[in-house]
Amino acid sequence: MKKLLLITGLLGIMVSCGSKKEVSAAPAGVPKEYTQYLDTLKADNNLKITMGGNPVTIVGKETKVGDTLKGVPLTVNSKLEEKNILADKAIKVIYTAPSLDTKVCSLQTKMLNTAAAKYPNVKFYSVTVDTPFAQERFCTANDINGIKTVSDYKYHQFGAQNGLLMKESGLLTRALMIVDENNVVKYIEYVPEQGKEANVDKALKFLQEKMLKK
């Protein structure tokens, strides 16, 4: 358990510092267990994702329509309380992104926040590895109260287990998903270039026409 916490802490430090280097090349003084852990993070997919034009490695298998998302604890507030958001028996729109502190992520979170008001029976989530404190500041500054911002900063397991973690940076790739009450993926878009936007309008049209009109 101590090793796991040490590994998680070190990964969080590298993410918060914005490291753009290949994460498996750990700096001098970092425990061997950390680099060994990073070396176990392999891609098992054919995703072609870039960040600033540079190819990135998406850890694990690609999430596809028909798959069931794996639920793990996510930090849901600045009190560092944790929750498995997939435990809610509701249709969910889940947006993952590198950081709320970027133009595209900020814009799209605001768009989804507006949409959330139109669909009160649907849960909207934004998942990043930003600290819960940063997420709270963002929500307060931008009047975000419809979409729930949650953080994968502590364990990085939501990203790692669902094919959403970028190995080189430790950030989550930009993706937009809709899952049903049983967390079966009905819609997913992996955005090929991290600086580009997900097609929110297309996803909301699918939500309205395919998920809510029954």
Rosetta silent file (secondary structure, phi, psi, omega in degrees, C-alpha in Angstrom):
SEQUENCE: MKKLLLITGLLGIMVSCGSKKEVSAAPAGVPKEYTQYLDTLKADNNLKITMGGNPVTIVGKETKVGDTLKGVPLTVNSKLEEKNILADKAIKVIYTAPSLDTKVCSLQTKMLNTAAAKYPNVKFYSVTVDTPFAQERFCTANDINGIKTVSDYKYHQFGAQNGLLMKESGLLTRALMIVDENNVVKYIEYVPEQGKEANVDKALKFLQEKMLKK
SCORE:     score description
SCORE:     0.000 S_00000001
   1 L     0.000  -40.983  178.560    0.000    0.000    0.000 S_00000001
   2 H   -61.338  -40.124  179.439    2.852    2.394    0.829 S_00000001
   3 H   -64.091  -41.287  179.660    4.399    1.731   -2.576 S_00000001
   4 H   -61.642  -43.698  179.156    1.077    2.411   -4.297 S_00000001
   5 H   -65.331  -37.598  178.706    0.665    5.717   -2.479 S_00000001
   6 H   -65.019  -44.803  179.428    4.238    6.695   -3.311 S_00000001
   7 H   -61.612  -46.042 -179.570    3.725    5.880   -6.974 S_00000001
   8 H   -61.514  -43.407  179.688    0.439    7.771   -7.084 S_00000001
   9 H   -62.628  -43.180 -179.930    1.968   10.797   -5.411 S_00000001
  10 H   -65.634  -39.977  178.621    4.908   10.908   -7.767 S_00000001
  11 H   -64.936  -39.945  177.867    2.684   10.610  -10.802 S_00000001
  12 H   -62.357  -38.477  178.570    0.510   13.411   -9.486 S_00000001
  13 H   -63.227  -43.912 -179.405    3.576   15.636   -9.035 S_00000001
  14 H   -64.292  -38.570  179.290    4.696   15.041  -12.614 S_00000001
  15 H   -65.846  -47.232 -176.262    1.210   15.825  -13.924 S_00000001
  16 H   -65.162  -25.540  178.101    0.844   19.013  -11.878 S_00000001
  17 L   -84.857   -3.441  176.171    4.211   20.226  -13.127 S_00000001
  18 L    71.977   32.099 -179.804    3.077   19.794  -16.729 S_00000001
  19 L   -61.225  131.924  177.576    5.822   17.381  -17.744 S_00000001
  20 L  -108.323    5.501 -179.155    5.780   16.726  -21.475 S_00000001
  21 L   -81.857  160.076  172.967    8.550   14.145  -21.412 S_00000001
  22 L   -58.276  119.591 -170.220    8.060   10.411  -21.856 S_00000001
  23 L   -67.715  -21.002 -178.986    7.019    9.478  -18.363 S_00000001
  24 L   -71.446  -16.132  176.284    8.906    6.188  -18.313 S_00000001
  25 L   -90.607   76.038 -175.223   12.129    8.199  -18.362 S_00000001
  26 L   -71.081  148.102  179.760   11.906    9.157  -14.719 S_00000001
  27 L   -67.456  161.854  179.664   14.344   11.759  -13.330 S_00000001
  28 L   -58.746  139.635  178.919   17.308   10.792  -11.198 S_00000001
  29 L    95.091  -11.400  178.225   16.386    9.920   -7.640 S_00000001
  30 L   -78.730  134.836 -176.965   12.930    8.562   -8.453 S_00000001
  31 L   -55.731  146.087 -179.666   12.418    5.086   -6.938 S_00000001
  32 H   -59.131  -34.422 -179.626   12.892    2.103   -9.220 S_00000001
  33 H   -59.484  -32.614 -178.969    9.375    0.916   -8.379 S_00000001
  34 H   -67.258  -49.313 -179.768    7.970    4.032  -10.044 S_00000001
  35 H   -65.764  -34.572  177.428    9.704    3.496  -13.366 S_00000001
  36 H   -65.079  -39.993  177.490    8.805   -0.182  -13.243 S_00000001
  37 H   -62.564  -46.715 -179.322    5.171    0.746  -12.715 S_00000001
  38 H   -61.070  -35.085  179.489    5.217    3.166  -15.639 S_00000001
  39 H   -67.683  -18.708  177.996    6.732    0.491  -17.858 S_00000001
  40 L   -81.391  -12.001 -178.732    3.692   -1.692  -17.187 S_00000001
  41 L   -82.502   97.671 -175.332    1.399    0.922  -18.743 S_00000001
  42 L  -111.518  154.514  172.905    1.059   -0.409  -22.261 S_00000001
  43 E   -86.010  134.711  175.379   -1.191    0.474  -25.171 S_00000001
  44 E  -128.763   51.440 -175.711   -3.554   -2.288  -26.287 S_00000001
  45 L  -157.396  171.572  178.237   -5.293   -0.298  -29.004 S_00000001
  46 L  -113.225   25.234 -179.714   -4.858    1.280  -32.417 S_00000001
  47 L   -65.915  138.221  176.595   -5.854    4.789  -31.398 S_00000001
  48 L  -112.964   91.442 -177.426   -4.048    7.602  -33.214 S_00000001
  49 E  -115.784  138.899  177.105   -4.064   10.503  -30.781 S_00000001
  50 E  -125.651  156.532  175.443   -1.821   13.558  -30.880 S_00000001
  51 E  -132.392  111.003 -174.123   -1.113   16.416  -28.511 S_00000001
  52 L    64.993   28.942  179.942    0.271   19.492  -30.202 S_00000001
  53 L    86.836   -8.940 -179.102    0.834   17.334  -33.268 S_00000001
  54 E   -96.694  132.416 -179.900    2.966   14.807  -31.368 S_00000001
  55 E   -61.342  141.886  176.020    1.727   11.206  -31.037 S_00000001
  56 E  -124.667  157.968 -179.796    0.763   10.093  -27.548 S_00000001
  57 L   -98.206  122.376  174.966    0.250    6.632  -26.060 S_00000001
  58 E   -93.164  121.198 -175.507   -3.216    5.823  -24.746 S_00000001
  59 L   -72.265  137.628  173.017   -2.893    3.253  -21.972 S_00000001
  60 E    81.866 -159.898 -177.020   -4.953    0.070  -22.154 S_00000001
  61 E   -89.072  148.978  175.070   -7.780   -0.893  -24.474 S_00000001
  62 L   -67.507  133.181  174.178   -9.863    1.485  -26.524 S_00000001
  63 L   -80.770  128.515 -176.918  -13.341    1.977  -25.080 S_00000001
  64 L  -125.210  163.760  175.243  -15.942    1.176  -27.719 S_00000001
  65 L   -57.722  132.386 -178.013  -19.711    1.243  -28.032 S_00000001
  66 L   102.500  -19.777  176.995  -21.053   -1.794  -26.209 S_00000001
  67 L   -75.169  156.780  173.650  -18.313   -1.825  -23.564 S_00000001
  68 E  -104.986  124.446  179.601  -19.134   -1.315  -19.896 S_00000001
  69 L   -64.187  144.841  177.883  -17.144    1.417  -18.180 S_00000001
  70 L   -90.763  123.751 -179.117  -15.134    0.354  -15.154 S_00000001
  71 L   -87.660  133.255  177.595  -16.072    2.291  -12.038 S_00000001
  72 L  -139.125  162.784  178.333  -13.346    3.459   -9.658 S_00000001
  73 L   -64.610  134.228  173.145  -13.210    6.056   -6.867 S_00000001
  74 E  -124.374  147.646 -179.958  -12.959    9.646   -8.080 S_00000001
  75 E   -82.213  125.462 -168.780  -12.451   12.698   -5.879 S_00000001
  76 L  -107.505   -6.056  178.703  -15.643   14.735   -5.964 S_00000001
  77 L  -162.623  175.660 -176.713  -14.895   17.866   -3.933 S_00000001
  78 L   -74.210   -5.446  171.322  -12.247   19.915   -2.163 S_00000001
  79 L   -83.874    0.782  179.172  -12.852   17.920    1.032 S_00000001
  80 L    64.961   27.529  174.243  -11.237   15.071   -0.922 S_00000001
  81 L   -73.580  145.682 -175.421  -14.309   12.893   -0.588 S_00000001
  82 E  -115.521  150.936  179.841  -14.432    9.997   -3.035 S_00000001
  83 E  -155.395  145.643  169.694  -17.253    8.431   -5.006 S_00000001
  84 L   -88.849  103.544 -175.479  -17.750    5.954   -7.826 S_00000001
  85 H   -64.670  -19.608 -178.525  -19.820    8.129  -10.171 S_00000001
  86 H   -78.912   -6.054  178.826  -20.913    5.047  -12.111 S_00000001
  87 H   -71.982  -19.840  179.053  -22.885    3.818   -9.090 S_00000001
  88 L   -70.659  128.778  177.643  -25.696    6.226  -10.007 S_00000001
  89 L   -83.740   78.670 -178.977  -28.494    4.464  -11.895 S_00000001
  90 L  -154.651  158.708  169.825  -28.882    7.158  -14.539 S_00000001
  91 E   -67.278  139.295 -176.466  -27.889    7.982  -18.079 S_00000001
  92 E  -130.176  137.572  169.476  -24.558    9.779  -17.927 S_00000001
  93 E  -105.331  119.914 -174.968  -22.684   12.139  -20.225 S_00000001
  94 E  -121.490  120.549  179.486  -18.984   11.914  -19.348 S_00000001
  95 E  -111.085  120.256  174.777  -16.424   14.335  -20.733 S_00000001
  96 E  -108.534  147.540 -174.559  -12.746   13.620  -20.113 S_00000001
  97 L  -159.027  161.146 -179.721  -10.063   16.177  -20.892 S_00000001
  98 L   -61.318  -45.588 -177.615   -6.445   17.125  -20.155 S_00000001
  99 L  -169.131  141.602  174.324   -7.254   20.085  -17.874 S_00000001
 100 L   -66.028  -20.782 -176.582   -9.965   22.621  -17.139 S_00000001
 101 L   -86.468   39.836  173.647   -7.208   25.230  -17.203 S_00000001
 102 L  -136.304  157.328 -174.191   -7.057   25.270  -21.008 S_00000001
 103 H   -60.132  -48.958 -175.510   -9.185   27.166  -23.523 S_00000001
 104 H   -67.530  -46.230 -179.738  -10.817   24.159  -25.194 S_00000001
 105 H   -61.244  -42.658  179.812  -11.517   22.231  -21.971 S_00000001
 106 H   -62.405  -47.362 -178.910  -12.956   25.325  -20.336 S_00000001
 107 H   -60.215  -46.816 -175.283  -15.175   26.119  -23.313 S_00000001
 108 H   -72.511  -32.611  175.357  -16.556   22.607  -23.635 S_00000001
 109 H   -64.481  -39.214  177.339  -17.218   22.203  -19.941 S_00000001
 110 H   -65.342  -39.473  177.910  -19.256   25.421  -20.061 S_00000001
 111 H   -61.818  -44.708 -179.608  -21.177   24.104  -23.088 S_00000001
 112 H   -70.241  -30.635  176.212  -22.009   20.865  -21.293 S_00000001
 113 H   -63.637  -41.777  177.491  -22.955   22.784  -18.161 S_00000001
 114 H   -64.303  -42.171 -179.367  -25.548   24.688  -20.194 S_00000001
 115 H   -65.045  -34.560 -176.958  -26.819   21.446  -21.731 S_00000001
 116 H   -58.898  -31.829 -179.863  -27.149   19.807  -18.307 S_00000001
 117 L   -66.309  -23.987 -177.862  -29.912   22.250  -17.394 S_00000001
 118 L   -85.312  -16.060 -176.094  -32.002   20.921  -20.286 S_00000001
 119 L  -128.893   74.480 -173.814  -31.706   17.289  -19.202 S_00000001
 120 L   -64.257  -20.264 -179.532  -32.360   17.123  -15.444 S_00000001
 121 L   -92.958    3.372  178.658  -32.618   13.321  -15.434 S_00000001
 122 E  -110.390  135.648  177.316  -29.195   12.887  -17.031 S_00000001
 123 E   -89.013  128.587  177.167  -25.969   13.099  -15.012 S_00000001
 124 E  -110.377  129.885  179.544  -23.229   15.229  -16.598 S_00000001
 125 E  -131.273  142.308  169.822  -19.617   14.762  -15.497 S_00000001
 126 E  -115.631  121.316 -176.782  -16.306   16.351  -16.417 S_00000001
 127 E  -115.650  122.629  174.802  -13.331   14.189  -15.451 S_00000001
 128 E  -137.723  178.550  173.123   -9.764   15.529  -15.410 S_00000001
 129 L  -102.541   15.421  171.048   -6.674   15.038  -13.261 S_00000001
 130 L   -59.717  150.719  176.465   -6.829   18.640  -12.051 S_00000001
 131 L   -66.321  152.605  177.141   -6.784   18.862   -8.271 S_00000001
 132 H   -58.662  -29.198  179.344  -10.225   19.182   -6.654 S_00000001
 133 H   -67.944  -42.016  177.908   -9.183   22.627   -5.408 S_00000001
 134 H   -66.602  -39.614  178.651   -8.502   23.823   -8.958 S_00000001
 135 H   -63.028  -41.850  179.739  -11.786   22.326  -10.137 S_00000001
 136 H   -64.050  -41.697  177.994  -13.689   24.118   -7.379 S_00000001
 137 H   -62.043  -42.227 -179.926  -12.073   27.458   -8.270 S_00000001
 138 H   -62.237  -46.646 -177.935  -12.976   26.947  -11.923 S_00000001
 139 H   -63.859  -40.606  179.352  -16.593   26.106  -11.124 S_00000001
 140 H   -66.015  -43.486 -177.299  -16.970   29.093   -8.792 S_00000001
 141 H   -69.140  -26.280 -174.179  -15.403   31.501  -11.271 S_00000001
 142 H  -115.480   12.405  177.105  -17.545   30.258  -14.172 S_00000001
 143 L    54.697   47.369  179.348  -20.841   29.539  -12.406 S_00000001
 144 L   -89.152  112.978 -178.378  -20.644   25.822  -13.180 S_00000001
 145 L  -139.878    2.570  179.463  -23.489   24.074  -11.372 S_00000001
 146 L  -101.910  -47.950  175.506  -25.002   21.644  -13.876 S_00000001
 147 L   -88.543  139.171 -179.494  -22.077   19.452  -14.835 S_00000001
 148 E   -96.137  122.385  176.416  -20.173   17.863  -11.946 S_00000001
 149 E   -88.331  128.688  179.296  -16.383   18.165  -12.101 S_00000001
 150 E  -132.153  157.094 -171.570  -14.565   15.175  -10.591 S_00000001
 151 E  -119.997  135.923  175.047  -10.881   14.336  -10.374 S_00000001
 152 L  -103.220   22.294 -173.054   -8.828   11.255  -11.257 S_00000001
 153 L   -67.039  -30.744 -168.967   -5.700   12.889   -9.831 S_00000001
 154 L   -78.284  -45.623 -175.302   -5.220   10.494   -6.922 S_00000001
 155 L  -112.563  -22.803 -176.236   -5.242    7.065   -8.533 S_00000001
 156 L    58.809   22.031 -174.662   -5.337    7.715  -12.313 S_00000001
 157 H   -90.290  -24.829  174.681   -7.348    4.514  -12.525 S_00000001
 158 H   -62.206  -44.393  178.268  -10.467    5.840  -14.249 S_00000001
 159 H   -69.057  -45.718 -175.561   -8.233    6.808  -17.146 S_00000001
 160 H   -66.434  -38.220 -175.299   -5.983    3.747  -17.019 S_00000001
 161 H   -85.948  -13.710 -178.654   -8.788    1.197  -16.810 S_00000001
 162 L  -115.694   16.458  176.148  -11.029    2.790  -19.417 S_00000001
 163 L    67.512   40.548 -174.878   -8.480    3.561  -22.141 S_00000001
 164 L  -128.568    2.441 -175.647   -8.400    7.301  -21.464 S_00000001
 165 E   -98.547  128.930  175.196   -4.949    7.943  -19.929 S_00000001
 166 E   -88.518  116.083 -173.177   -2.124    9.515  -21.937 S_00000001
 167 L   -61.700  -42.289 -172.894    1.060    7.813  -20.754 S_00000001
 168 L   -64.654  -33.408 -175.231    3.489   10.572  -21.686 S_00000001
 169 L  -111.879  -17.681 -174.757    1.795   13.309  -19.669 S_00000001
 170 L    76.249    9.532  179.014   -0.345   11.452  -17.145 S_00000001
 171 L   -95.464  164.924  175.021   -3.334   13.484  -18.353 S_00000001
 172 E   -86.891  140.792  177.636   -6.682   12.224  -19.604 S_00000001
 173 L   -73.382  156.266  179.763   -7.308   12.285  -23.321 S_00000001
 174 L   -78.128  119.905  179.869  -10.163   14.375  -24.657 S_00000001
 175 E  -150.584  155.028  179.726  -13.187   12.144  -25.131 S_00000001
 176 E  -132.466  123.374 -175.271  -16.948   12.434  -24.885 S_00000001
 177 E  -128.123  152.519  169.079  -19.107    9.472  -23.868 S_00000001
 178 E  -127.451  126.793  179.060  -22.735    8.678  -23.179 S_00000001
 179 E  -122.941  153.782 -179.854  -23.523    5.610  -21.095 S_00000001
 180 L   -84.549 -170.659 -176.424  -26.841    4.096  -20.079 S_00000001
 181 L   -62.587  -22.481  179.557  -28.132    3.312  -16.588 S_00000001
 182 L  -101.683   12.330  176.823  -25.947    0.196  -16.490 S_00000001
 183 L    67.556   23.970  172.371  -22.842    2.091  -17.678 S_00000001
 184 E   -82.402  129.959 -176.987  -22.846    0.461  -21.098 S_00000001
 185 E   -72.296  122.564  178.381  -21.258    2.833  -23.608 S_00000001
 186 E  -105.464  -22.575 -178.762  -23.765    3.933  -26.227 S_00000001
 187 E  -151.157  136.796  174.565  -21.746    6.778  -27.738 S_00000001
 188 E  -152.678  138.930  173.192  -18.086    7.705  -27.640 S_00000001
 189 E  -128.830  118.349  166.897  -15.814   10.124  -29.437 S_00000001
 190 E   -89.779  124.256  179.275  -12.055   10.117  -28.968 S_00000001
 191 L   -81.625  121.010 -173.293  -10.794   13.479  -30.196 S_00000001
 192 L   -61.687  -37.254  179.680   -7.745   12.768  -32.436 S_00000001
 193 E  -118.864  125.732 -173.180   -5.895   16.001  -31.578 S_00000001
 194 L   -62.305  -23.291  179.216   -6.023   17.247  -27.996 S_00000001
 195 L   -82.097   -2.269 -179.713   -6.157   20.890  -29.049 S_00000001
 196 L   -99.951  163.989 -177.733   -9.420   20.286  -30.946 S_00000001
 197 L   -91.418  148.886  167.952  -12.959   20.186  -29.620 S_00000001
 198 L   -73.574  155.574 -178.932  -15.227   17.196  -29.164 S_00000001
 199 L   -85.770   84.422 -176.628  -18.443   17.374  -31.181 S_00000001
 200 H   -63.765  -41.296 -178.659  -20.791   18.303  -28.364 S_00000001
 201 H   -60.699  -42.025  179.761  -23.734   19.035  -30.663 S_00000001
 202 H   -64.356  -42.492  179.973  -23.516   15.564  -32.226 S_00000001
 203 H   -64.519  -42.904 -179.442  -23.376   13.893  -28.820 S_00000001
 204 H   -68.349  -33.212  175.358  -26.368   15.848  -27.510 S_00000001
 205 H   -64.703  -41.802  177.331  -28.358   15.011  -30.638 S_00000001
 206 H   -63.059  -43.332  178.952  -27.605   11.316  -30.023 S_00000001
 207 H   -57.308  -47.219 -176.863  -28.648   11.711  -26.381 S_00000001
 208 H   -68.301  -45.826 -171.866  -31.946   13.286  -27.342 S_00000001
 209 H   -86.090  -31.193 -174.027  -32.855   11.021  -30.254 S_00000001
 210 H  -105.814  -24.069 -174.810  -31.403    7.664  -29.217 S_00000001
 211 H  -106.214  -33.959 -172.721  -31.377    7.658  -25.431 S_00000001
 212 H  -102.701  -21.571  177.871  -34.305    9.783  -24.304 S_00000001
 213 L   -93.869   88.779 -178.941  -36.913    9.130  -26.988 S_00000001
 214 L  -121.200    0.000    0.000  -38.036    5.643  -26.083 S_00000001
